[in-house]
Each structure stands twice: as C-alpha cells, then as structure tokens.
Amino acid sequence: MSLVFDEYGRPFIIFKDQDRKVRTKGLEAIRANVAAATAVSRTLRSSLGPNGMDKLLVSADGDVTVTNDGATILKEMNVSNEVAKLMVDLASAQDDEIGDGTTGVVVLAGALLEQAQQLLDRGMHPSRISDGFDRACAIAVDHLEKIAQVMEHTKADTSQLVRAAVTALNSKVVKRHSEALAHVCVKAVLAVADLERRDVNLDLIKIEGKVGGRLEDTIFVDGIVIDKDMSHPQMPKQITDAKICILTTPFEPPKPKTKHRLEISSVEQYRELQHAEQEYFTNMVKRVKDSGANLVICQWGFDDEANSLLYQNGICAVRWVGGVEIELIAMATGGRIIPRFEEITPEKLGHAASVRELHFGTTHDKVIVIEGCRSTRAVTILVRGGNKMVLEETKRSLHDALCVVRNLIRDQRVVCGGGASEIAGAIAVAEAADCCLGPEQYAMRAFAEALDSIPIALAENSGLSPIETLSSVRARQIAERKPYYGIDCLGIGTMDMREQNVYETLESKKQQFQLATQLCKMILKIDDMLQPNSLS
C-alpha cells in the first residue's frame, strides 16, 4: 500500500494487487472479524478444564507437540487472518502477565464476540455494546473482589500454596502426580522469593529436562543443574568445597582480527609454533591454578591440549555451557563472570559445597549438579519423563504452577474455580442489568451469558449435561448466596469447590475478564478492512 497525490495535491491510496482484493465496510466487516475470532475460540473450547482434550500439533519441520495449553496451541497454529492473530496475542498477554488461564481467556473472548454478534443482528450499535461490556466487566470484577478469600501462608505452612498449584496441574497431562509436583513448585518459588517485598523472579528457577525415568522422579535441586559432563573422562566426578572460575573466553591462543596467512616451510618452524601454543596454554592454566580454582566452567570449548593440561594440574573443567546457565551459576555461587584470563583473581571465584556428575541408570546421559551454593537465589527443577513430548508438556505445566504460586505470593486472595466465580459474576451482572434503564442493559445481559459459557464448556468436556448442570449450580448459588458452588468436573459428588480444593488466583481471573473485554471492544470498532478475495 502506498500514498500518492494527483495533479491537484489530493491524496489517494494505491493497493498492491488491488484487482484480487475486496474491501469490506460497516457491519459486514465486523461480522467477518467476529467470525474469524470465534473460529479460533472454538478450537480451544474443547481443551478447557481438567477433562479437556489435548491437541496434537505438527510443525513445518515435522516436530510433534502434544499439549492443552492455550498459549502454546495458538503459538504453534498457522494463523493468517489478522483478527485471528489478535486472539493469539490475547493468549500471549495472559501468559506473559499471569502465566495461567490462557485457554479460559480465549474462550471467554470468543463467547463475548458471539453475544455481540447477536446484538449487532438486532440492530444495536457497536459503541453501545462496548459501553455495556465495559460496565458489566467492572461489575463482575468488583464482585470478584467481594467474594475473594485470603489464603494465609508462611514458609512453615505451605499447604494453601500447594492446593492452588494442584488446581493448576489438574488440567494437565501430569495430574496423576499433581500433588508431588505441586510441592516441588512451592519449594522452588519459596527458595527464590522475597517475602518482605512480595516479589518472585521466576528467571532464577531453571527447569531442566532429561529423557528417561518416570514423572515421579522429578526432583527439586537447591542449586544449578547443567546438561553437561566433565570435559575429560579421568577428571574426578565429585568435587567438595568447589572454587569455581567462570569464564566467557575460550582456552585457545589469541587470533588476529585481520585476515592472515601462516606458511610453515620447515620442521623447526612447526616446532616453534607448537612451542608458542603450548606456552599460551600453560600460562592460561597457570593463571587459573594460581587463583586457587579447582573447577573451570567455560562458555566456549577448548582443544585436547588445554584439556590435558587442566587434568594434569588437578583442575576439573566443564565446557560449552550456555550464557543463561553461566549467569545462573554466577548468581548461585556468588562468583564473577570473567571475560579475560588476565582478570582472574581469587576474589572473583564462585563457591559451592559440592559439584558432582550425576549418571542416569544404564544410559550415557549425565548432568552436572552444583549444590550448597553461597547464595540459594537460583534453583533447578530436574524433570524426568519417558520421551521428549512428555518432558516438554511437563515443563509447560510446571511453568503454569510456578506462576500460580508466584501470583499468590504477590496477592494472597483467591476465588473458587470450576466455573464458580464466572457463575457468581454472571449473577451479579444480570442483577445489575435489571436496574439499568438504557440500551446498555442488553449488552450487560449478553456479558452475563458469555460468562456462563465457561461452566458450560467445563460441563461439556466432563461428559455432563451442560444446561442441566449449569441450571442446578446457578439455582443453588442464587438460593443460598454461596459463590463457591461450581461444576463437579472430577465427579467427586459435591459442587462445593472448597471441598474439592479447586482455587484460582484473583489476579488471574480479573485479568481474564478485563483482557477479553478489551479485545472484544477492539474488534467491534474495526469496521473497514481490505482482504484477499479468498478470505472475504
């Protein structure tokens, strides 16, 4: 698309391939946008809840991903429609900000747009619909604040945090081991949390996966695990009281930055070159040894000669360690990252009580475990699983649980899950709509019906009668004024979500309502678009 001017200075737009495109305006454009967004929402609807179905995604390279995480599904989908991409951005925003509830926010946004479509068909203006949704969202969020309860927790009593983490894991493939994994997540978050400031930096928690073993073999390591082994097979496999030299420079002679060519025409010249290289290596190893280090962790590689010299001098080494891992090791051990050999000093070394090479059964897989660090502000969760797909899905599940625990440390308030908070919010919005005299009351009632789509989807995915189940729960909430009645997805026999220990953080639920409403308003305001004929 480009902007040009005619002979009178009036601008006009020229579109590329204009003959193959069609311009849609007004209500037709809004209907097309709503149809594209709701198509994405329906794709995720069947993945909602503890009994939601997984999706099998195959990339262009043939990599297979099996997951029911909303953000991952949308990220892997090949979405070409620009409005549908907004739904992908919606899930990403929820994942980046909260880390949980990505499927729910997309399903809710799709339900809001379906209700908006019905109001548009009845002749209601998009601006009136947006105003009504805004008003209804504010009422629903205020009601969530009222019905929220505080989950008190301390470092000594973490049972409430574990309950919330179990809720997040129950909708994942790892739900059989949700209790054990929830304890691991709580340990990891509390290890790096600043409880006085109510702040948690999840970047300090490294999730490392290793194929083999069972899910219940997943462990919490109070230190750093790196997927490497010692650079020399005869180096010691365990180091006590390790003094670690963290290098980001390779063990090799310096190379000129200009183009160069070295010609060797005699044996004497070759021996001189060999002697010069050996002298370089000897000086490098000497600097390391003089500092008192007994372990070198290097970001780059080094050849066999340097490796042999390190072994002869009683120094263990690990090479090709990633940049992120280097930073975590530096934070955990209290060491400094050293970019040049001339800067190696004893004060810049990191310290750890133990560094050991861990073997896995009869396989050749090995990892380096750095424990007893001077600073415990960096920890690792070592995940085991039967294959790569299970490992990746477990990592995603653990990330969601870690985010839930982090949100609870930030804000201790929770609401009941299982659709209980959506039903309570829908009841509050419907009651407020009865007191509203303007046309916004219809949009508010539509918002309440959209909130009911979440418990309906939960009931459908659990094999229950959706209308009958929703009516029963809704009637009990209205009659008894108890906002903790929800959908019995697990078939336990009670609607009380407190008895089932099903909780969601207030922050996550509020974010879902607000993000879905904002996206719906944005789509309703797009009334002019140019698109290929094949998409019109």
N, C-alpha and C positions, 0 to 999 in steps of 0.2 A: 504494500500500500504506500502511495506517495501523494504529496500535496503539491499541486501546480496552480498557476494563475492564468486567466485568459487575458485578452488584449486590454480589457478594462480594469485589470487588477483584482478581479473577483476570484476567490479560491475555489477549486473543485478537486475532488479526490479521484484518483485512478487506482483501481484494484487489479492486482495480478490475476490472470485467468478469470476475468470478470464474466466471460460467457459461460463458464462452468460453475458459477456460484449463484446463490439465491439469497435475497435479503428478506428477513422476516421481521415484522414490526408488531408492536402492540401486544394484544392478548395471545396471539399465535406464538410470538417469541417467548412469552412467559410460560405458555403450555409446553413448548419444546424444551425449555430449560428444566422445568419441573419433571418432565418425563425422563430426561437424562439422569437427573439426580436420584429420582426414586428407583430407577433401574439398578443403580449401584447399591442403594439401601436394601433392596430386596435380596441382593446377593449375600449380604451379611446377616440377614434376619435369621436364617437357619443356624447360624453359629452362636447365637446368644444364649447365655446361661450354662449351667453345669452339664446339661444334656445336649448342648449344641453340637452340631456336626462339624467335623474338620474339613478343610479344603486342601486338595492336592494341586499344587501349582508347579508347572514345568516352565523353566526359563528358556530363552533362546539358545542357551548353551547346553540344554538338556539337564540342568540341575533341578532336582526334585525337592520341593518344600511341602511339608505337611503341617498345617497349623490351623488354629481357630482364632488367632489374634487378629483383630480387625485392622490395626495399622499395618501389620505385615502382609495381610491379604491384599489390601489396597495398594501397597507399595509395589507388590510383585505383579499386579494386574496391568495389562497394557491398555490404559485408558487414553483415548484420543480426544474425546469431547471435552471442551474447555470447562463447561459447567460441571461435568462429572469429576474433573480434576479438583474442583473446589471441595468435593466430598473427601478426596484423598488428602487434601491439605487440612481438612477438618479433623480427620483421624490423627494426622501427624501432630497437629497442635495439641490435641488432648494427650497424646503420648508424650510429647516433649514437656508439657506443663505438669501433668499429673502422673502419667505412666500407667494408668489403668482406666477402664471404661471406654476404650476406643470403639468397640463394637456397639455399645449402647448409644453413644452419641450419634453415630451414623444412622442407626435405626430410628432414633428419635427425630433426627432432622428429616429423614425420609417420610415419617408419619406426619410431621408438621406440613411438609410440602403437599402431601396428598390431601390433607384437610384444606389447605389453602386453595388447591385446585378446585375443590367442590364449591368453595365460596366464590371463586372467580366465575365459575359457571353460572352462579346465581346472580351475577352482576355486581358483586361487591368490589370496590376499588382496591388495588394492591396497597395503597398507603393506609387505608383503613384496616386492612388485615394486619399490616406490620405494626400499627399502633396497638391493636388488640393483643397481638402476640407479645409485644413488649410489656404491656400491662399485666398480662397473665403470667409471664415469666417472673416479674417482680413479686407477684403474689405467691407463686409457687416457691421461690427462693426464700421469702420471708417465712413461709410455713415450715420449710425445712429447718430453718434456724430455731423455730419454736419446738419442733418435735425431736431435735437432735439431743443426744445424751453424751455425757462426758465419759470417756474411757480412761480411768486413772491407771497410771503405770509407773513403775520405778525400775531401776536396774535390778533390784532384788525380786520384784514381782512383774514378770513379763507376760503373764497369761493372757491379758487383754490384747496385747500386740500379736501374740500367736494366733488368737481367734480371728483377728482381722486378716492376717496373712493366709490362714487356712481358707477363708472365703474367696480370696483372690485365686488360690491354687485349685479350688474345687471345680472350676470351669475349664481346667486344662487337662492335658493328657497325663499329668503326673498326680492326679487327685488320689490315687491309691496310696501314695506316700506323702500326702499333703501335710500331715502332722509333723513328720521328721524334717521335711524341707522348710516348713514354717519356722521351726526352732533354729535351723541354720541361718535363715534370713534375718531373724531377730538378733541373733548373736552378731552377725556381720554389721548390721546397722548400728547397734549399740556400741560396737567397738570403734566406730569412726564418728559417732555423733557427738555434738557439743550440746549437752542437755541444758546448759545455762542459757545459751543463745537460741535454743530450739532450732538448730541448723544441722543438716546432714549433707555431706559431699559424697554422692554416690560414685564419683570418679575414683575414690580411694578404695572401692570394693572391686576387685578383679575376679571375674568369673572365667575360670579355665576349664575346658572340657577335654576329656580323654576317653576315646572309644575303648570299650571293654568293661567288664564288671556289671553291676546292677545299679539301678537308680538309688537304692537304699545305701549304696556305698559312697554316696556323695558326702563330703566332709567339709567342715569349716577349718581353715588354717589361719592361725594368728600370725600371719606373715605373708610372704610372697611366694607363689609357685610359678616357675617359668618352664616352658615346654622345651627344655634343652638337657644336655648331659655334659659331663666333663670333656674337655677338648682332647685329652689324652687318656687312653684306656687304662694306663697304670697309675693314674693320679688317684689319691685317696677318695673314697666315696662319701666320707663324712668328715667334717671339719668342726672342731669345737673352738669356741671363742674366736670366731672368724673376724678378721680385719680385712675389709673389702675395699679394693681400689676400683672405682667405677670409671671406665674410660670410654670416650667417644672418638678416640683416634686409633687407627689400625697399627698393629705391630709390623711395620714394614719401613724400609728406608724412604726418605722424602723423595718426591717426584717433582721435576721441574714443571712449571705451568706452561712453558712454551714447548713447541714441537722440537723433538730432539732425536738424535740417532747415534747409537753407540756401536762402533765397529771394533771387534776383537780379532787380532791377527796372529796372536801367539799364545802359548801356554802361560807365559809369565803375566800377560795382561789379564787373562782369565783368573789366575790365582790372586792378582791384586784386587780385582772386582769382588771375588769371593771373600777375601780378607776384609774389604771395606764393608760389605754387607754384614758379615759376622760381627764386626766391630759395632755397627749400628745396633744390631740385635742385643749384643752384650751390654751396651750402655743402657738400652731401654729396660732390660730385665734388671740391671743393677739399680736403676732408679726406683723400680718397684720394690725390690728386696730391701733397699736401704730405708724405705719408708716404714717398713715393718709389716707390710701387707702379706697375707698368706692365701688370698683369693683375688683373682682379677676377673671382673665382669666387663667384657668389651662389646661395644655395639657393632664392631666390624670384625672381620676374620683375620687370621694370620697363618702364615705357612708353617710347614713341618719343622723348619729350623727354629723358629721362635717358640713353637710348641715344645720342642725337645729341650730348649734352654730353660723354659719355665719349669718343666718337670725336674730337670737336673738341680735346679735351685730350690726345690721343695715348694713351689708356688702352684696352686691349682688355678685353673682358668676355665671360663665359660665364654664362648664366642657367639657372634650373630644374635645378640639379644636386642629385641625391638626397642624403639625410642620410648614408647609409653611404659614398657616394663622397666627400662632404665630409670625413668622418673619415679616410678612407684618404689623401686628398690632404694633410690636415694632418699625418698621421704621416710621409708620404713626404717632404714638403718642409720639415718642421720648423717650420711655421707654427702660429699660434694661431687658433682659430675665434672670430671677433669678432661679438658679438651686437648691438652698437650703434655708430653712426658716431662717437660721442664717444670711444670706446675705441681708435680706430685709431692705432697708433704704429708707427714703423719696426721696433721690436723684435719685433712680432707678425707680421711678414710672412714668408711661406714663400719658399724659393729653389729654383730649378731651372735647370739649364744650358740646357734647350731646351723650348719648348712649341710644338707645331706642329699644324696641322689636316691630317688625312690624308684623301685622297679615294680612292674605290674605283672605278676604271675609268670607264665612261661613266654610271654611276648618280649619283644625287644624294646618296648616303649619305656621311656624313662623321663622323669621330671626332676628338677632341682627345687628343693624346699628350703626356704630361708626362714628360720623361726627364731623366737626370742630376740626380736629386734629392739634397738634402743627406743624407738618410737613405735607404738602399736597403732598408728593412724592409717595404716594401709594393711588390708587383709585380703584373703583369697577364698573363694568357694570353688573347690575342686569337684567337678561334676563327672559322674561316670554314667555310661549308657551303652546299650548293645550296638548301636550304629550311629552314624553321623546325624541322621534326621532326628532321632530321639534326643541326642545331645543338644542340637540347635533349638528344638522346641522347649526343652527343659531350661535352657538359658533364657529364652524369652519369658517363660513362666516365672522363673526366679526374679527376673528384672521387674515384672509386674508386682510381685510380692514385696520386693525391696522398696519399690515406690510407695506402696500402701503403708508400710511401716514408717517410712520417712515422712509421709503426709500426716500420720498420727502423732509423730513427734512434733511436727510443726503446729498442728491443731488437733487436740485430743477429742474433738467432737465427731460422732458417728451417727449414721441413720441405719435403719434396718434394710437389708437387701431383699432379694426375692420379689421385687416389684412393689414392696410395701410403701416405700417413700413416693413412688410415682402415683400409686393409687391415692395416697393421702394428699399429695399435691393436686391431683385431678379433682378430688372432692372439694378442696379449698377454693380452687379456681372456679368450679361450677357454682358454688355458693356465692362467690363474689360477682359472677356474671348475672345472677338473678337480681342483684342490686344495681346493676349498670343499666342506664336508660338509652345510651347511644348505640350506634351500629357496631361499636367495638365488642358488644356483648356476644355477638355471633362468633367473632374471632376468638374470644376467650373460651367459649364452649368448645370450639374446634381445637384449641390448645389442650383442653382437658381430655378430649377424646384421643388426641395424639399421645398424651401421657399414658393412656390406657393401653396403647399398642405394645408397650414394653412388657407388662404382665401377660398380655395375650400371647406374645411371641414366646415367653418363657413357658406358658402352659402348652402351647403347640409343640415346642421342642421336647417337652417332657411326656408327650403322649396323652395329655389331659384334654378334656373338652374345654376349649378356650372361653366361650361365652358363659357357660355354666360355672366354671371355676372363678372367673373374674366377678361375676354377679354375686357369688357366695362370699368372696373375700370383701368385696365392696360393701355389701349389706352389713357384714359384721363390723367393719370399720366405722360405718355411719351409726349403727345402733349402739356400739359400745365405746365409740370415740377412742379407739386404741389403734394408733398408726403403725403398730408393729406386726399386723397381720399381712401375710404375703402368700405367694404361690408356693405350695409344697412340691418343689421340683424334685427333691430327693426321695419322696414317697415315705417320709417318716411317720406321717399321720397327724401332724399338727400344723396349723397355719401360723403359729407364733414363731417369728423369726429369731426371737431371743433364745428360745429353747433349742433351735437348730444352730445357734451361734453363727448366723448369717448377717454380717455387718459390712457396710461400705462407708468410706470416709465422707464427711460432709463436704469437704473441699472438692472431691471428685464429682459428687452428684450436682453440686451447684455449677461447676464448670460445664458439665454436660448440658444442663438446661440453658445456660447462657450462650455457649458456643453454637448449639443447634438453633437457637432463636436468631442469633446474629447472621448465621449463614442463610437461613430462610428469608430474612429481610433483604439480604444482598441479592439473592436470586430473584425475588419478587420485583426488584427495582430495575432489572435488566429487561428492557422492552424493545431493543433494537440489536440485531446481530446479523452478520454475514457468514454464510457457511456453504460448503460444497453441496451440490445437488444430492449426492448420495446420503447426506446426513439430514436433509431437510424433510 
